[in-house]
């Protein structure tokens, strides 16, 4: 259960961070308060990296140190 929670939250954070970054760099072509403000690109990058970290943690959570897919 913990593994899936990390994976789902990580993917959602990564997607949100990517959107924030693209909006901060004014690449989505929409109008709004976030577009073109570099601070949102930096915040989005931090969120994206946190999401990727959670995905990595979730991918590793279900594995025991000595097991490999071939030995199952």
N, C-alpha and C positions, 0 to 999 in steps of 0.2 A: 504493500500500500504506500509506504513512504517513497518508494522508487517512482511510482506513477505520479505522485504529488509533485515531486521535484521536476519530473519531466514536463508535466502540463504547465506548472507555474513558470518554468524556464522558457518554454516555447512562447507562452503568452507575453512574458517580459521581453523576450528577444524581438517579437513582432512589434510590440509597443515602442520599444527603444528604436527600432528601425524607422518607424513612422515619425517619431519625434525628431530623429536625426534628419530625415528627408525634409520634414517641414522646416526645421531650423536652417537648412541649406537652401530653402525655397525651391525644391525640386519636384514637389507634388502638384504645382500649378493651381492651388486653391488659394482663396483669400481668407485671412484670419489673423488672429493675434500672434500665433507662433511663427508664421512664415517669415523667413528672412532674418530671424533673430538668432545669432550664433550661440547664445547661451542655451537654447533648446537643442541645438546640434550636439553640444557637449553633454548636456544632461541625457539626451537620447543615447549617446555612445556609452555612457556609464551604465544606463539601464540595460542596453543591449549586452554589454559584457557581463553584467550580473546574471542576466537570463541565460547566457551561454555557460556560465559557471554552474548554474543550477541544473542545466541539461547534462553537463558533464558529471556532476555529483549524482544525479539520478541514474545515469547510465552505469556508473560504477557501484551504486548502492546494492544492486542485486547480485553482485558477483563476490564470491569468496576469494581470498588472495591466491589459493593454490589451484583453483579450478580453471579449466579452459573449455571452450566449446567442444573441442575434439574429445575430451574425456567424459562427456555426458552420455 
